[in-house]
Amino acid sequence: MTFAKTKLALLAAAALGLTACTTTQELSATPELASHYADDIVRLSLIEIDPGRIPEYKAFLKEEAETSVRIEPGVRVLYSAFEKELPHHLTILEIYDSPEAYRSHIASPHFVKYKEGTLNMVTKLDLVDCEPLSAQMPLKAPQDGSYANDMVRLSRIEIDPNRIDEYKAFLKEEAETSVRIEPGVRILYAAFEQKQPNRLTILEIYDNQEAYRSHIASPHFVKYKEGTLDMVTKLELIDCEPLSAQMPLKAPAAMQTN
């Protein structure tokens, strides 16, 4: 989907099995390309499940998510992160081309199978519609091709409601710089809640702990941290285990090629 250079896009496509990838710079270059993201639905599904049925639930979810991204052109991302300290808590990042793509998805046989099969496993479900900081999601393959040492984190943040635009400017500069110049920073994807826009979740994926430590010592991260210190009113860092190490990621259906 989105990468800093075409070479990286091709590398990631080979590593992740993607079929429709272009670069971040290319997608940002023209209004026509940006328009493909205009109707996106971005949602966070916050789920709690019966702690005694986690493996059973994961089997249903894995089948549904992999099938959806593989055969539904309008389902671009279904990425599930289970909390390490509370493994019956998970967050699913969902990205769809449009409301029509979402409605088609929830009517699909594989989604219905998942929903009916897990109905008595799910104890809590919150669907949080979001606006992404950037419509296009930069994604890089691991430097060494291995996902074994990945560090996956969700940062849940609340900011001063009167300083949202100022905060976004700091965050956008930091996130784009980090993914562009730090080899071990693979994803920094920020989603702001529509109903409470001073609340956001950042999905962070690093190659390993060393990459994370290097990241938080970088000048651009320090600039972001110091610049937003008095804007942030709450910060929760949640280390996670992904359902699948590799994140299938597709371009909008209008840009996909066979």
N, C-alpha and C positions, 0 to 999 in steps of 0.2 A: 504493500500500500504506500507508505510514505517513508522515505529515507533521505539522507543528506546527499547521496550521490548514487547515480545509476549503478555503479559497481557494487555498492553495498546492497542495493535493492536486489540485484541478481543473486548475490551471495545468500541473502536472507531467504529469497524464494527457494533456492536449492536446499537450504537447511530446513525450512519449515514446510516445504511442499506447497507454496502459494502459487497461484496462477495469474494474479492481477496486481502487479506492483508498479508504482511509479515513485518519483522522488519528492521529498518535501518541497524542495525548491521549485520543481516543475508544477506541483499542485498549487503552489501559492502564486504562480506567475501570472495567471490570467483570471478575470472574473468568471469566464466560462467554466474553467476547471473548478473554481471555488463553489460555483452554483450547484455542482453535483452533491454537495453536502448540505444544501439549504434546508432540506426536509428531514434531516437526520432525527431519529429518536435515540436519545442516550438515557439509559436508566440504570440505577443501582437497585438490585434486589437484595434486601437484607433479610436473611433467613436463619431461623433456629430450628434444629431438628432433634428428634429423640436421640439422646446420647448413646443409647443401646443399639441404634440402627444405622450408624454412620456408614459402614461398608456397603450396606444394602442401598442406602440412599445414593451414595457416590456412583454405584453401578448404573442406576437409572439416569442420573444426571449426565454421566459421561456419554452414554449412548445417545441421549437426546441432543446434547450440545454438539457432539461431533457430526451427527447426522444433519442437524440444522445448518451448520456452517458449510457442510459439504454440498448439500443439494438445494438449499434455498438461496437464490442470488441476492436477496435483500437482507439476509442475516449476515452481518459483517463480523461481529465479535460476540462471543459468549465465553467470558473468562471468569472462572470460579476460584476464589481464594478462601481457604479455610483457616481460621485463626488457630495459631499454635497453642495458646494457653486455654482457649475454649473451642476445641475442634468441632463442636456441634453448632458453632456460629460460622456462617459464611456470607460472603458478598459476591454477587455475580455482576460483572460489568457487561451490559448488553448494549449493542449498537445496531440499529436497523436503518435501512435506507429511507424509510418513510412510515407514516401511520398505516398505509396499505400493506407494507411488508410485515409490520408487526401483527396486524390482524390476520394475515395469511399464515404467519408463523404459529400463532396460538390456536389456529384451527387445524393445523397439520396433524396427521396420525401419530407422528413420533412425539410431538409435544403433548397431545392428549394422553398417550401411553405414559409419559413421564408424570403428568399431573395426577392422573388417576392412580398410578402405582405408588406415588409418594404421599398421597393425601393424608394418610394417617401417620406419617413420619414427621411432617412439618408441624411445629408447634407455634411458630410465629413467622409472619411474612409482611415486610414493609416494602412497597414499591415506590422508589424515589426518582421522579423525573428530574433530569439535570440538563444544564447547559455546559458544554465543554469549554475550557479556556481556549483551546484551538481545535477546530473541526477535524483536521488531519492528525493522525496519530503516528509520530515517528516510532519506528520499531527496528531494532538491529539484532542480528544474530550474535550469539556468544563469540568472543574472540577466538576461543579454541574449539568451537563447535560443540561443546559439552554444556548441558544444563544441570549437571550434578551438584554444583556448588552455588546455584542461584540463590540470591537473597530477594525475597518478595515481601513488600511492606505496603500497608495501607496507612496513610497519614490522614486522620480526620481532624479538621481544623475549623475553628470558628473565629471570625474576624469582626472588627468594629464595623457595624452596618453603614457608618458614614464614610468609610474609607475603602470601599470595595474596589473602585476603579484604580486607586493608588496601589492597593495591594496586588491587583491583577497585573499591573505594569511590572512590578518587581518580579512576580512569579513567572510571567511569560519570558522575560529576559533570562532569568536563571534556568528555567527548564529547557528552553531552546538551545542555550549555550552549552549546557551540560550534555545533552544528547548529541550535539554536533561535535564537540571536541573531546569528550571523555569516552574512550573505547569501552569501558566497563559499565557505563550508564546506558541501559537499553531502553527503558521506558520511564517517562515522568508524565503521566496523563492526569490532568486535573478536571474534575467535574463539580460544578457549582449547583446546589439544589435550586430548583425553580421557585419553590414556595418559600424557601428561606435562603436567599442568595448570599448571605454572609456565612453560610456553611458549605464546606467543600470536602471532597475526598480526593486524595492523590494516590494513584496506583504507581508504585515505584518498583522497578525490577533492575537489579544489578547483577553483574557476572558472579560476584562473590563478596565476602566481607571486606576484602582488601580494596575492591573497587568502591565500596560504600565509604570506607574510611578516607580514601583519597578524595571522593566527591565532597564530603562535608568539610574538608580542609581546603577546598579550591577557592580562589578569590571570588568567583561569581556566586558560589553558595554563601560565603561569608557576607558578601554585599547584600544578598537577599535576606539573610537571617538578621543582620544588624538593621537593615532598612525597614523591616516589617515587625521588629520586636514589639513596638508599642501598638501595633494594629491587631496582633493575634491575641485573642482572649481565652482560647482553649486549644490545646494540642494533645492528640492521642496517637501514639505510634503503635501499630498492630502488626507484629510479624506473622507471616502467613505461609501456608503450604498450598501451592496451586493444585487444582484437580489434575491438570495436565501441564507439564513443564513448558511445552511449546504452545504459543498462542497463535492459532489460525487467525489470519487477518486479511480481509479482502477490501479492494477498492469498491466504491459504489457500483451498483449493477450496470449503470450506463457506461462505465469505463472498463468493465470486465471484458476480457477477450478469451476465446476458447483456445 
